[in-house]
Amino acid sequence: MAKKMDDNYGFHAYSDEHLLKRIWQVGIGRFFLLVVGCILLILLNLLISLNKVKVFLTLIGIEVLLAFVGGWIYFFIRLRSD
């Protein structure tokens, strides 16, 4: 009993799933995580581009193309598996 309490530091876990996975399963949580991810990506692009518009837009363009290609690959893989 004491060993079990030492492993969890006295806290009880109500679920074995990770917090992000539980948030992703809820509709508004999915939207919230996507918005936070987009904001972090834009801030990272600003940090990398050092506030130069041309570099910033180039980074955004590359990311949009990668998302487009990745989406199509995911779509075709999912289509084949069904």
C-alpha positions, -999 to +999 in steps of 0.1 A: +000+000+000+028+024+009+046+016-023+016+024-044+012+058-026+049+065-033+045+059-070+017+083-074+028+108-047-006+105-030-027+115-061-053+093-077-054+091-115-090+090-128-080+080-163-050+064-180-054+085-211-033+116-217-049+150-212-045+161-248-061+129-260-091+135-237-094+171-248-091+161-285-121+137-281-145+166-273-157+188-302-149+222-287-116+208-273-105+199-308-113+234-320-094+249-291-063+228-297-063+236-334-066+273-326-038+271-300-016+252-325-022+277-353-013+306-329+019+289-318+028+281-354+023+318-364+043+330-334+071+305-343+071+318-379+074+354-366+103+344-344+121+326-372+114+354-398+126+382-374+096+403-385+105+402-423+073+399-443+088+381-473+104+354-451+072+351-430+049+346-460+074+321-475+073+300-444+034+302-443+033+291-479+056+262-473+035+251-443+003+254-463+017+232-491+030+206-466-004+205-449-021+202-483+001+173-494-001+156-460-039+159-461-041+142-495-017+114-484-038+109-453-070+109-473-057+083-498-043+060-471-075+062-452-095+055-484-074+024-491-077+010-456-116+011-458 
